[in-house]
Amino acid sequence: MTKAKRWLKTGLFLLAALRVPAQSGTNSVDVPFGGNAWSSGPSLHTVYFRLRHTGSLYVTTGQYVISTFNIRDTGYQALKLSGPAVQSITLKGTAIQGAAYVPNNEGNFFYWGRRGPSVHLNYPLPEDTQAEWFYNEVFVPSGQDVQGSYFMADGFAQGYFGMQVNSPKERRILFSVWSPFNTDDPAAVPDSQKILLVQKGEGVHIGAFGNEGSGGQSYLHFMWKAGNTYRFLLHARPVAGNYTEFTAWFYAPEEGKWRLIAGFRRPQTQSWLTGIHSFLENFDPEEGDKTRYVLFDHQWIRTPEGKWLPLHKARFTGDNTARKGYRMDYAGGVKGTAFYLQNCGFFSQYTPLDSWWQRPADANETSPTVDVDHLGR
């Protein structure tokens, strides 16, 4: 029999012995291990779920109560169980109404639920303004560079550009552009709708990606460091033949210079930059029980006429895992002069989706110190 070893959340109190017959006539929810439990050893598992109400809670497997609790504080609960893994636990009692957990296997072995919620900052452009350039700065505090994190600085309607933690020994600066052809298989994209490489920086890998749409991908192996501020610069230029060229540059304080990542040409597109945004995601399902946090600051656009304009507003949104309420460990807003995003790790204080935030205007804030006319493209 799997046994409840201890609760991690403060304010929960054990009231009953093990193997007490389950309460009858009580609504219940089944919390599957596949989407809600992480193992810290061969016989130790932590199950996470979020409660909206206080009151009684009976945790059962089969016909028996594992433990009974009096819930005095809402939010995420972490239950450690020792013994062989089970398929699920069942929650009963007055505290379970509206409980949040990953209920079913959307994707292979609860892939999306285990990844956790992705969150975004969407930056509206000033009215009647076009954006040829987008500049953003990214700061990951020490200890927040968790494996599986993608800190995406310069997102746009056709692609994304940011930095990743791929493994303990590998980090990447990643820039990708989607094909207009709708498929998850890059081999299925017809030649007329493939993303074309225009130029690439020294040491940059070029390839194709799939499984989330398809398109052209570039990345630079670069061991960026938490605690440093990195700069990202994105350019769009409509060109003849119904194409738009998208080009990305990256600035590391360790190097003290702008580095070209890549330039791609996208067919069936005549556009300046639209849908400007940033996001934070975890792409490693086994790292979804760890919190990560990032700051985005000094968002600027440059118009085709050459005028730099700051962006001070952002709308906070989330992906389907957040929208459905399967995972509610997400947050975003303003910290100091910067926007921030936070996700995963089962923290309890969340930010309402679709809320608007405004970072304070700094009287001393100046436009980016980058000579865009001499970057080369």
N, C-alpha and C positions, 0 to 999 in steps of 0.2 A: 504493500500500500504506500503510495507516495505521501510524504508527510510535509506539512507546512513547517519550515524551519524558523523563519522570522519575517516580520514586515519591516520594510525600509522606511516607509513614510511615517513621520512623526504624527502622533495623535490617534493611532489605531490601537485598540486594546483587545487581547485575546479573552474570550468569554467562556468558550466551551471546550470540552475534551474532544479528542479525535474519535472518529467512528460513531458519532451521534447520528441517529436516523435523520434523513433529510426532511425538511419541512414540506408538507403537502399543501396543494392549493395556492402556491405562490408563483407568480410570474418568474421566468428565468431567462438567462441569456447564456449561450455557449461561447466561450472564448477559445478559439483554436490555438494550439501551440505554434503552428506553422507561421502565423502572421504576427504573433504577439509575445513570443518567448525567445530568449537568448540563453545559450549555455555558457557557463563559466567553468565547466569541468564535466567529467563523464556522468556524474549523478547530481549535478546542481544546475537548476534552471531558474531564471527570473521571468515571471510573467507580468506584463504591463497592461493596465486598462485605466481609463479615466472615468471618475464618478462625478456627476453633477449635483448629487444630493447627499445629505447626511442620513443616518439611520442605521438599520440593521443590515448586515451582509453575511450570507452563508456561502462559503466556497466549498463546492462539492465535486466529487468524481463518482459517476455511477450513482449508487443508492446511498452514499455516505457523505457526511459533512467532513471536510478536511479541518476547517476551523470556522468559528463564528466571530464576527467583529462588530463593534459599535463604531460606525464611521462618524467622526466628529469634524472632519475637514474634507472638503471636496478637492478635486484635482486628480493627477495621476497617482496610481498606487503601484507599488512594486512588490510582488509576492515571490519570495524565494522558496523553492520546493526542492527537497532532497529525495533521491530515489530514482527509479526508472522513469523515463519520459512518458507522458500520457498524450493522447491525441488532443485533449481539451480539458478545460475546467468549466464548471457551470456555476454561475452566480445567481443567487436568489436573495430576496429581502427587499426592504423599502428603499435601499440606497441605489438600486440598479437602474431606475428609470432614466432613460437617456444616456446610458453608459456608452463611452466611445472606445472602440477597439476595431481591429481589422477582422471582418466577419467571414470573408470568403476568399478563395484563391483566384484573384484577378491577376492572371499571368502565372508563369511557371513557379511553383512553390512560393506563393504569396510575394512575388518579386517586388511589386510596387509598394505593398504595405510594409515590407521589411526595409525598403529603401527610405521610407519616411516621406513627409511632405516637402515638396519643392516650393519655394516662395520667391516672389518677384517684386521689383520696384519699377513701375511704369512711369516714365517721365513725359508729361505732355509738353508739346512745343508751343511757344507763343503763337497767338492767332496770326494767320496769314504769313507764316514764317516757314522757310525751307531750310533743311539742314544738309550741308555738304560734308561737314566734319562733326565727329562726336568725340569728346575728350572726357575721361573719367579716371579717378584715382582709387586704388584699392588698398586697404590696410587690414591684414589678418592679425589679431593679437596673438601673443605668444601662447601656445597651448591649444589654439583653436584650429590649427592646420591638421585636422583629422583626416586619416586616410579615406579616400573615396569622395572627398569634397571637390566640388567645382565652384569656384568663386568667379562668376561670369560678369564681367565689367561692362562690355559694350555689346548689348544685344540689339538686334534690328529685325525688321519683318522677314528678312531672308536669311538670317544666320546669327552667329554668336561668337564672342571673342573674350577669353578670360584665362584663368590659371587653375590647375588641378593638382591634387595630391594622388598620384597613381600607386605608389608603394613606398615603403620606408627609404628606398634608394632612387626613386624616380618621381620627378615632377615635370609638368608640361605647361607650356603656353600654347593654348589651343585656339585655332580660328577655323571656322567651318561656314560654308554657304550651302543652303539647300537648293536642290534642283527644282524647277517648276513642275517636273513630272512626279506624280503622286505614287510612290512605291517605297517599300522598305528594303528592296533588293537593288543595290547599285548596278548590278549586271543587267537589270531590266530597263534602265534608263536609255531611251533612244539617243543616237548621236546628236540629233538636233536640239536636245534638251539637257545635254551634259554640261556641267560646270567646267569651264576652261581655265587652265592656269595661265596667268599673264607673267608673273614674276614671283620669285621666292627669295627669302633671306638665306644667308650662310648658315649651314647646319640644320635647316628646316626640312622636316619630312613631309612629303606630299602623297596623298592617297585619296581614297573614297571611303565614305561611311554609309551605313545602313541601319536598319532596325528602329529608326525613329525618323522616317523619311530617308531620303538619300541625297548625297551631294558630294562636294569637294571638301577635303579636310587637309589642314596643315597643322603641324605642331613642332615646337622647339623643345628639346630636353633642356630644362633649366632649373637648377635647384634653388628656387626662390626661397626666401626666409620669412617666417612669421616675425612680425615686429618691424618690417620695412614697408614703405609705401611705394607701390608700383603704379606706373602710368600706362594708360591704354588710349590709343588714338585710332579712329576708324574713319575711312574716307569712302564716299560714293561718287561715281561720275557716269552719267548716261553717255553711251557712245553709239556710233552708227551700227545699223543692223539689228536694232531692237535688243541691245545688250546694255547692262550696267556693270561697271567694274567696281568691285569692293576690295579695298586694300587696308591692311592692318599693320600698325607699328606698336612696339612695346619698349618701355623705358624702365630699366632697373638702376637704382642708385648705386649698386655695386659696379656697374659699368660706366655710368655717367653719360650715356648716349642713347639715341633712338635706334632701335633695331627693327629692320623690316622683317615681318613674319611672312606674309604672302599677299599677292593680288590675284583675285579670281574674276572672271567674266561670267555673268549669269544671263542666259538667253531669255527671251520673252519678257524683258524687264527694261523699263525706262523710268527711273525713279531716283530721287534723292533719298536720304535716310528717313525711314518711317518706322513707327512702332519701337521707338528707342526705349530700352529697358536694361535692368540688371537682374540677376537672379542668383540664388544659392540652392544647390542640390547636393544630395549624396547619391553617388552612382554605385555604391557597393552595399548590397543588401545586408551583409554581415556587420556593417558599421552603423546601422540605423539606430542603435541604442546609445549612440554617442552624440553629444551636442557640439555644434560648430557655430561660429559667430564671425561676422565680417562687417566692416565699415566701408561705405562708398562716399567719396567727397569730391567737391569741385567739379560738378558736372557742367560742361560747357558745350555749346554747338557753335559752328561757324557757318554762316549763310553763304550761298554762291556769290554774293556781293562782297564777301570778305569781312563781314562784321561778326565778332564774337559776342555771344549772348549766354549768360548763366542760366542754369535750370535749377529752380529752388523747390519745385513741387514734385510729389510722387504719390502714386496710388499703389497700395499694398495688396497683392493678390496671391493666390495659391493654386496648386495643381488639383487634379481630380481627387487625390488621396486626402487633401485638405478640404476640398469642397464638399465631399460626402461625409466628412466628420469621422473618417476612419482613424486618422491621426490628427491630434490637435496640439502637437508640440511644435508650434511655429510662432514666430514673432517678427515684427519689423516696426520701424519708426525713425525717430531722430535721436541722436546722441551727440551732444555738443553742436558742431557745425555740420555733421555728417548724417547721412542715412545709415541705418543698420538693418541687417537681416540675421535671423537665428532660426535653426531648425534641428530636429531630431533630439534624442536623449530623454524624451518623456518628461520635460519640465512642464509645470502646470499653468503658468501665466501666459496666455496667448493673446495675440492681437487680432481684432475682428478683421476678416477679409473685406476688401474693397474700401478700407478706410484711407483717408487722404492725409498726407503729411507734408510739412513744409520746413525745410532746413532754414535757419536764420540767414538773412542777407548780411554779409560781412562788408563793412564799409571799406576795408582794406583789401578785399578780394580783387585780384587782377586776372586778366585772361591768361590762358596757358602760354608759357614761355617756350613756344615751339615755332620755328620758321617753316611753315608748311610748304612754302614755295621752293624749298631746297631739300626736301626729304627724298625726292626721287620717286618716280612712279611710272 
